[in-house]
Amino acid sequence: MPVLYDVVSSYGNAVIQSNTLYQQLPFYLVKNEVKTFMQKNIFDQLYGKIDWVANQGDTMKGVTPQRSPVGRSFFFPNQIAILANKDIYTVTESQETGQVKAHKYESYQFNFLPSFQVFWDTYLQFQDKVIAENIALSNNQFIETNMWFNASNVYLCGTGLVSGCPTVMGNAAGNVAGSKTAAWLVALVAGNGSAGTGVQQNLRLRDLYRAQMLLQVDLAAPSFDGVKNMEKDNEGVKGKFVLVTSAESWLNFRYDPDVNVLKSINLDILFGDFMGSLFGLMTVKCTQFPIRFNTINTVDGAGNVLWAAGTPIAPEIFNSTSNKWEPNPYYTSLTSAPYEISWLLGADYAKTIKVGPPPREFATTSMSGQKFYKMQWNGEIRLTDQVIITNADGTFELNTYGEQLKFQSKLTHGYLVGERRNAFPIIQERARPALQSA
C-alpha cells in the first residue's frame, strides 16, 4: 500500500530510481503547497476563519452575539401629539465549544547524497505535492465530518427538509448514541417505511429551488460575502449561497426535467475557483470526493462485507498488480454506491482553524527570504534530516552524516459550531442521463 493511515510511528526507505541536479527548495515547495491547498481544501475557503496559534490548548470556545428577534409585522406608532412608545433592544450571547485535534503526515526516508545529487525533478517535487494534497483533503474531510454530525436539518431529494436531526458527534464505527448513526441514516433514506418519505430522486433543479427557499426564507441564513484563504477574492460568491456537489450532479442539470421551464437559470462560468451560478442565488463548487454510501452492505464477489450499510465508501483504492492508485469501482458504481451527499451552505455555519500557508504572501514576487523564514503556518511541510537510520544488521544510529531526509508535517484541526440552521446536507439518489432520448 502506498499510504498508511492512523499509524503510531512508521518509516522506511523510499526507492529512488535516478538522480538529477539538486535545486533550492523552500520557495518553490511553498508555492506548490499554496496551489494545492487552494484546489483541494474547499470548506476551508468558506469557513476557515480561526487563526492558527502554535501550542494552543485543546478546547476552543466561541461566543456569538445574538440580536433581538423581529417580533411584529404590523407597526402602529403613536401620533406625534401623544407620548411615544419605545422599543428596547437587548443583545444576548450563544456559546459553543470545540475540541482541537492534531494529526501527523510524513514521507518515507530517502537518500540525499552529500554531492547534492537527488531525484529532484520528480521525487521531491511530487512527494511534497502528495503530502500537501493529502493534508488539504484530510482537513476537508475533517470539516465535512463535523458539518455532517452537527447539522440539525437534512434535506432529502423528492421529500424535503427533515428537522430535529441528531447533533451529537459521531465516531468511525457509526454507533455513538444520539448521533447520526449508520442505522439512523439507513432509516432516514428509506423513509422508515412511510410512503412519500425518504430519498426519492436524484438532485434536481426543483429540489435546489425549494432548498434555497428553505435556507434563505424559512431558516433566515445569510449569504456569503466572499471567500477566504485564497490567492484572490472570488466575486462570484459574494451575495450568494454555495452548493457543494459532485461533477456528476452538475452535469445532470442539463437533462433536468425542469430545465426548459426555468428559462432564467444561469449556468455562466464565473471567474475564480467556482463553477457557476444557479437562479442567480447560489454558486456551485464541485467536490472530487463527495460522501457516497449504500443502505445495504457493500460486499465483494465472495460475500465479504467491504463497507457496512450507512457508512461512507472509500473513493480510491490501490491496485497491487499495476502498483497504481485508481478510482474505487464500488464508489463510482451507481449500484454499490447509490446515494450521495451534497451541501447547501450559507455564511457563519461554522468556524474552522485555517490550514496551509497564507496564499497572498506567496502570490507576489516581493516575498523576501527574511520574511519567509520568520513565517509559520498550520500544516507547514518541512524537509528534515532528524531521522533514525536502521542498518542492514538491524542496529540503529543517528543520521549524523545527513544522508537521509524525509518530509514531515503536523496539522492542527479545529471546528467550532456557528449557526446550525445556516446550512444543511442534501441526500440524493445518484443518476446519469440515459444514452438515448425518450
C-alpha positions as CSV (number, residue, x, y, z in Angstrom):
1,M,0.0,0.0,0.0
2,P,1.3,3.5,-0.9
3,V,-0.2,5.1,2.2
4,L,-0.6,4.0,5.8
5,Y,-3.4,5.7,7.8
6,D,-3.5,6.4,11.5
7,V,-0.3,4.6,12.4
8,V,1.6,5.5,15.6
9,S,5.0,5.5,14.0
10,S,6.4,4.1,10.8
11,Y,9.2,4.7,8.4
12,G,11.2,3.1,5.7
13,N,13.3,3.9,2.7
14,A,11.7,5.2,-0.5
15,V,13.0,3.8,-3.8
16,I,15.0,6.3,-5.8
17,Q,15.4,5.4,-9.4
18,S,17.7,8.1,-10.8
19,N,19.4,11.4,-9.8
20,T,19.4,14.9,-11.2
21,L,20.9,18.2,-10.1
22,Y,19.5,19.4,-6.7
23,Q,17.9,22.8,-6.7
24,Q,16.8,25.2,-3.9
25,L,13.7,24.0,-2.2
26,P,11.8,26.4,0.1
27,F,10.1,29.0,-2.2
28,Y,9.2,26.5,-4.9
29,L,7.8,24.0,-2.5
30,V,5.7,26.5,-0.7
31,K,4.2,27.8,-3.9
32,N,3.4,24.2,-4.8
33,E,1.6,23.9,-1.4
34,V,-0.3,27.1,-1.9
35,K,-1.7,26.0,-5.2
36,T,-2.6,22.5,-3.8
37,F,-4.3,23.8,-0.7
38,M,-6.5,26.2,-2.8
39,Q,-7.6,23.4,-5.1
40,K,-8.4,20.7,-2.6
41,N,-9.5,22.5,0.6
42,I,-13.0,23.5,-0.3
43,F,-14.6,24.1,3.0
44,D,-11.6,26.0,4.4
45,Q,-12.3,28.6,1.7
46,L,-15.7,29.2,3.2
47,Y,-15.3,28.6,6.9
48,G,-11.6,28.9,7.7
49,K,-11.7,31.9,10.0
50,I,-9.7,31.0,13.1
51,D,-6.0,31.9,13.0
52,W,-3.7,29.1,14.0
53,V,-1.6,29.6,17.1
54,A,1.2,27.2,17.9
55,N,0.8,25.2,21.1
56,Q,-2.7,26.3,21.7
57,G,-5.0,24.5,24.2
58,D,-7.2,21.5,23.3
59,T,-10.5,23.4,23.5
60,M,-11.9,26.4,21.6
61,K,-14.8,28.5,22.8
62,G,-16.9,30.6,20.5
63,V,-19.2,33.4,21.7
64,T,-21.7,34.6,19.1
65,P,-23.7,37.9,19.8
66,Q,-27.4,37.3,19.1
67,R,-29.6,40.3,18.0
68,S,-33.1,40.8,19.2
69,P,-35.7,38.9,17.1
70,V,-38.2,40.7,14.8
71,G,-41.3,40.4,16.9
72,R,-44.0,42.0,14.8
73,S,-45.3,42.5,11.3
74,F,-47.7,45.4,11.7
75,F,-46.3,48.6,13.3
76,F,-48.5,51.3,14.8
77,P,-46.6,54.1,16.4
78,N,-48.5,56.7,18.4
79,Q,-49.4,60.0,16.9
80,I,-46.9,62.7,17.4
81,A,-49.1,64.6,19.9
82,I,-49.3,61.6,22.2
83,L,-46.5,60.3,24.3
84,A,-44.4,58.0,22.1
85,N,-43.9,54.3,22.9
86,K,-40.4,52.9,22.6
87,D,-38.6,49.7,21.7
88,I,-35.9,48.4,23.9
89,Y,-33.3,46.0,22.3
90,T,-31.0,43.6,24.1
91,V,-28.1,41.6,22.9
92,T,-27.6,38.1,24.1
93,E,-24.8,35.6,23.6
94,S,-24.7,32.0,22.5
95,Q,-21.7,29.8,23.3
96,E,-20.2,26.8,21.6
97,T,-17.1,24.8,22.4
98,G,-15.0,22.6,20.1
99,Q,-12.1,20.2,20.6
100,V,-8.8,20.9,18.8
101,K,-7.3,17.8,17.1
102,A,-3.9,17.0,15.7
103,H,-2.5,14.6,13.1
104,K,0.9,14.0,11.6
105,Y,1.9,13.5,8.0
106,E,5.2,12.4,6.7
107,S,7.1,10.6,3.8
108,Y,9.3,7.6,3.9
109,Q,13.0,8.4,4.2
110,F,15.0,8.9,1.0
111,N,18.8,9.2,0.5
112,F,20.3,12.6,-0.1
113,L,23.9,12.3,-1.4
114,P,26.4,14.8,0.0
115,S,27.3,15.9,-3.5
116,F,23.8,17.5,-3.8
117,Q,22.5,14.8,-6.1
118,V,18.9,13.9,-5.6
119,F,15.9,12.9,-7.6
120,W,14.5,16.4,-7.5
121,D,12.7,16.8,-10.8
122,T,10.2,14.1,-10.0
123,Y,10.6,12.7,-6.5
124,L,11.0,15.7,-4.2
125,Q,8.5,17.9,-6.1
126,F,6.0,15.0,-6.4
127,Q,6.4,13.9,-2.7
128,D,5.8,17.4,-1.4
129,K,2.7,17.7,-3.6
130,V,1.4,14.4,-2.4
131,I,1.7,15.3,1.3
132,A,0.2,18.8,0.7
133,E,-2.7,17.3,-1.2
134,N,-3.4,14.8,1.5
135,I,-3.2,17.4,4.2
136,A,-5.8,19.5,2.3
137,L,-8.1,16.6,1.6
138,S,-7.9,15.4,5.2
139,N,-8.7,18.8,6.6
140,N,-11.6,19.0,4.1
141,Q,-12.9,15.6,5.3
142,F,-12.5,16.7,8.9
143,I,-14.6,19.8,8.4
144,E,-17.3,17.9,6.4
145,T,-17.4,15.2,9.1
146,N,-18.1,17.8,11.7
147,M,-20.6,19.6,9.5
148,W,-22.5,16.4,8.9
149,F,-22.7,15.4,12.6
150,N,-23.6,18.9,13.8
151,A,-26.3,19.5,11.2
152,S,-29.7,19.8,12.8
153,N,-31.5,19.7,9.4
154,V,-31.1,17.3,6.5
155,Y,-32.8,17.8,3.1
156,L,-34.0,14.6,1.2
157,C,-34.4,14.9,-2.5
158,G,-38.0,14.5,-3.6
159,T,-39.3,14.8,0.0
160,G,-38.0,18.0,1.6
161,L,-36.4,19.1,4.9
162,V,-36.1,16.9,7.9
163,S,-35.6,18.9,11.1
164,G,-34.6,17.9,14.6
165,C,-31.8,15.5,13.4
166,P,-29.2,14.2,16.0
167,T,-26.3,16.5,16.6
168,V,-24.0,14.5,18.9
169,M,-20.5,14.0,17.4
170,G,-20.2,10.5,15.9
171,N,-17.2,8.1,15.5
172,A,-15.7,5.9,12.8
173,A,-17.9,2.9,13.9
174,G,-21.0,5.0,13.3
175,N,-22.7,3.9,16.6
176,V,-22.5,6.8,19.1
177,A,-25.8,7.2,20.9
178,G,-27.6,10.4,20.0
179,S,-25.5,10.9,16.8
180,K,-26.3,10.3,13.1
181,T,-25.5,6.6,13.3
182,A,-25.3,4.4,10.3
183,A,-28.6,2.8,11.3
184,W,-30.2,6.2,11.6
185,L,-29.0,7.2,8.1
186,V,-30.3,4.0,6.5
187,A,-33.7,4.5,8.2
188,L,-33.8,8.2,7.1
189,V,-33.1,7.4,3.5
190,A,-35.7,4.7,3.4
191,G,-38.3,6.9,5.0
192,N,-38.9,4.5,7.8
193,G,-41.3,2.6,5.5
194,S,-43.7,5.6,5.2
195,A,-44.9,6.4,1.7
196,G,-43.8,9.7,0.2
197,T,-40.8,10.0,2.5
198,G,-37.1,9.3,2.4
199,V,-34.9,9.9,-0.6
200,Q,-36.9,9.6,-3.8
201,Q,-34.9,11.0,-6.6
202,N,-31.6,12.5,-7.8
203,L,-30.6,16.1,-7.1
204,R,-32.9,18.2,-9.4
205,L,-33.3,21.9,-10.0
206,R,-36.7,21.9,-8.3
207,D,-35.1,20.4,-5.2
208,L,-32.5,23.1,-5.2
209,Y,-35.0,25.8,-5.7
210,R,-37.1,24.5,-2.8
211,A,-33.9,24.0,-0.6
212,Q,-32.9,27.6,-1.4
213,M,-36.2,28.9,-0.3
214,L,-36.0,26.9,3.0
215,L,-32.4,28.1,3.7
216,Q,-32.9,31.7,2.8
217,V,-36.5,32.3,3.8
218,D,-37.6,29.8,6.5
219,L,-34.2,29.5,8.2
220,A,-33.0,33.1,7.5
221,A,-29.5,32.0,6.7
222,P,-27.2,34.8,5.4
223,S,-25.3,34.6,2.1
224,F,-21.5,34.7,1.8
225,D,-19.6,38.0,1.3
226,G,-16.6,36.4,-0.2
227,V,-14.1,33.5,0.1
228,K,-11.1,33.1,2.5
229,N,-7.6,31.6,2.4
230,M,-7.3,32.1,-1.4
231,E,-4.9,34.0,-3.6
232,K,-7.7,36.5,-4.6
233,D,-11.3,37.1,-3.8
234,N,-13.9,35.3,-5.8
235,E,-16.6,37.8,-6.7
236,G,-19.0,35.0,-7.8
237,V,-19.6,34.0,-4.1
238,K,-20.5,37.5,-2.8
239,G,-24.2,37.8,-2.1
240,K,-24.8,34.2,-2.8
241,F,-25.1,30.8,-1.1
242,V,-22.9,27.9,-2.1
243,L,-23.9,24.5,-3.4
244,V,-21.1,21.9,-2.9
245,T,-21.8,18.9,-5.1
246,S,-20.2,16.4,-7.4
247,A,-19.4,16.9,-11.1
248,E,-21.9,14.1,-11.8
249,S,-24.7,16.1,-10.2
250,W,-23.7,19.3,-12.0
251,L,-23.6,17.6,-15.4
252,N,-27.1,16.1,-14.8
253,F,-28.7,19.5,-14.6
254,R,-28.6,19.9,-18.4
255,Y,-31.1,17.0,-18.7
256,D,-33.2,18.0,-15.7
257,P,-37.0,17.7,-16.3
258,D,-37.5,21.4,-15.4
259,V,-34.6,22.8,-17.3
260,N,-36.8,24.1,-20.1
261,V,-39.3,25.6,-17.6
262,L,-36.7,27.5,-15.7
263,K,-35.5,29.7,-18.6
264,S,-33.7,32.1,-16.3
265,I,-31.3,29.5,-14.9
266,N,-27.8,30.9,-15.1
267,L,-25.0,28.5,-15.8
268,D,-22.5,31.1,-16.9
269,I,-18.9,30.3,-15.9
270,L,-17.6,32.7,-13.3
271,F,-14.0,33.7,-12.8
272,G,-12.2,32.1,-10.0
273,D,-12.4,28.7,-8.4
274,F,-16.2,28.1,-8.6
275,M,-18.3,26.6,-11.4
276,G,-21.3,28.8,-12.0
277,S,-24.5,30.3,-10.6
278,L,-28.0,28.8,-10.3
279,F,-31.0,31.0,-10.3
280,G,-28.7,34.0,-9.5
281,L,-28.9,32.8,-5.9
282,M,-26.3,30.1,-5.4
283,T,-22.8,29.5,-6.7
284,V,-21.7,25.9,-7.4
285,K,-18.4,24.3,-6.2
286,C,-17.7,20.8,-7.4
287,T,-16.1,18.4,-5.0
288,Q,-14.0,15.5,-6.2
289,F,-14.9,13.1,-3.4
290,P,-18.5,13.5,-2.2
291,I,-19.7,11.2,0.5
292,R,-21.3,8.2,-1.1
293,F,-22.9,5.2,0.7
294,N,-25.4,2.4,0.4
295,T,-28.3,1.4,2.6
296,I,-27.3,-2.3,2.4
297,N,-23.9,-3.8,3.0
298,T,-21.4,-3.4,0.1
299,V,-19.9,-6.8,-0.5
300,D,-17.2,-8.3,-2.8
301,G,-17.7,-11.3,-5.1
302,A,-17.1,-13.7,-2.2
303,G,-19.7,-12.1,0.0
304,N,-17.3,-10.3,2.3
305,V,-18.6,-7.0,3.7
306,L,-16.4,-4.2,2.4
307,W,-18.5,-1.3,3.7
308,A,-21.4,-1.7,6.1
309,A,-24.8,-0.1,5.3
310,G,-24.8,3.6,6.0
311,T,-21.0,4.0,6.1
312,P,-19.0,6.1,3.6
313,I,-17.4,4.1,0.8
314,A,-13.7,4.9,0.1
315,P,-13.2,6.9,-3.1
316,E,-10.0,5.3,-4.3
317,I,-8.1,2.0,-4.0
318,F,-4.5,0.8,-4.7
319,N,-4.1,-1.8,-7.4
320,S,-1.3,-4.1,-6.2
321,T,-1.0,-5.6,-9.7
322,S,-0.3,-2.4,-11.5
323,N,1.1,-0.6,-8.5
324,K,-1.1,2.4,-9.3
325,W,-4.0,4.1,-7.5
326,E,-7.3,4.0,-9.3
327,P,-10.9,5.1,-8.6
328,N,-12.7,2.6,-6.4
329,P,-15.3,0.8,-8.7
330,Y,-17.5,0.3,-5.6
331,Y,-17.5,4.1,-5.2
332,T,-18.1,5.0,-8.8
333,S,-20.9,2.4,-9.4
334,L,-24.5,3.6,-9.1
335,T,-25.4,0.1,-7.9
336,S,-22.9,-0.3,-5.0
337,A,-22.9,3.5,-4.1
338,P,-26.5,4.6,-5.0
339,Y,-26.6,7.6,-2.6
340,E,-24.6,10.8,-2.3
341,I,-24.4,13.9,-0.1
342,S,-24.3,17.5,-1.4
343,W,-24.3,20.7,0.7
344,L,-26.3,23.9,0.5
345,L,-24.3,26.4,2.6
346,G,-24.9,29.9,4.0
347,A,-22.4,32.0,5.9
348,D,-21.4,31.5,9.5
349,Y,-22.4,27.9,9.7
350,A,-19.1,27.1,11.4
351,K,-15.6,28.4,12.0
352,T,-12.5,26.3,11.4
353,I,-8.8,26.7,12.0
354,K,-7.0,27.9,8.9
355,V,-4.7,25.4,7.2
356,G,-1.8,26.0,4.9
357,P,0.5,29.0,4.1
358,P,-1.1,32.4,3.6
359,P,-1.6,32.4,-0.2
360,R,-1.5,36.2,-0.7
361,E,2.0,36.3,0.8
362,F,3.3,33.9,-1.8
363,A,1.3,35.2,-4.8
364,T,3.7,38.1,-5.5
365,T,7.4,38.2,-6.4
366,S,8.2,40.6,-3.5
367,M,8.3,37.8,-0.9
368,S,11.7,38.3,0.8
369,G,13.7,35.4,2.2
370,Q,13.9,37.0,5.6
371,K,10.2,37.3,5.9
372,F,9.8,33.7,4.6
373,Y,11.9,32.2,7.3
374,K,10.0,34.0,10.0
375,M,6.7,32.7,8.9
376,Q,5.0,29.6,10.3
377,W,1.6,28.1,9.4
378,N,-0.6,25.2,10.2
379,G,0.4,22.1,8.3
380,E,3.8,23.5,7.2
381,I,5.7,20.8,5.4
382,R,9.4,20.6,6.4
383,L,12.3,18.7,4.9
384,T,14.3,17.3,7.8
385,D,17.4,15.1,8.4
386,Q,16.4,14.4,12.0
387,V,15.8,10.7,11.5
388,I,17.0,7.4,12.9
389,I,18.8,5.1,10.4
390,T,18.2,1.3,10.5
391,N,21.4,-0.5,9.4
392,A,21.4,-3.7,7.4
393,D,22.4,-5.7,10.6
394,G,19.4,-4.3,12.5
395,T,21.3,-1.8,14.6
396,F,20.3,1.9,14.8
397,E,22.3,5.1,14.6
398,L,21.7,8.8,14.3
399,N,21.7,10.4,10.9
400,T,24.9,12.3,11.7
401,Y,26.1,12.4,8.1
402,G,22.8,13.9,6.9
403,E,22.4,11.4,4.1
404,Q,18.8,10.6,4.9
405,L,15.9,13.0,4.6
406,K,12.1,13.0,4.9
407,F,9.2,15.3,4.6
408,Q,7.1,15.8,7.7
409,S,4.2,17.9,8.8
410,K,1.8,18.2,11.8
411,L,-1.7,19.6,11.3
412,T,-4.0,21.1,13.9
413,H,-7.6,20.6,13.1
414,G,-10.3,22.7,14.8
415,Y,-14.1,23.0,14.2
416,L,-16.4,25.4,16.1
417,V,-20.1,25.3,15.6
418,G,-21.7,28.6,14.4
419,E,-25.4,28.8,13.4
420,R,-26.6,25.3,12.8
421,R,-29.6,26.4,10.7
422,N,-27.3,28.3,8.2
423,A,-26.6,25.2,6.1
424,F,-27.7,21.6,5.6
425,P,-26.7,18.4,3.7
426,I,-28.7,17.2,0.8
427,I,-29.1,13.4,0.4
428,Q,-29.8,12.3,-3.2
429,E,-30.0,9.3,-5.3
430,R,-27.3,9.1,-7.9
431,A,-28.3,9.2,-11.6
432,R,-26.9,9.7,-15.0
433,P,-28.6,10.7,-18.3
434,A,-29.9,7.9,-20.4
435,L,-27.9,7.1,-23.5
436,Q,-30.9,7.5,-25.8
437,S,-33.6,10.2,-25.6
438,A,-37.1,9.0,-24.7
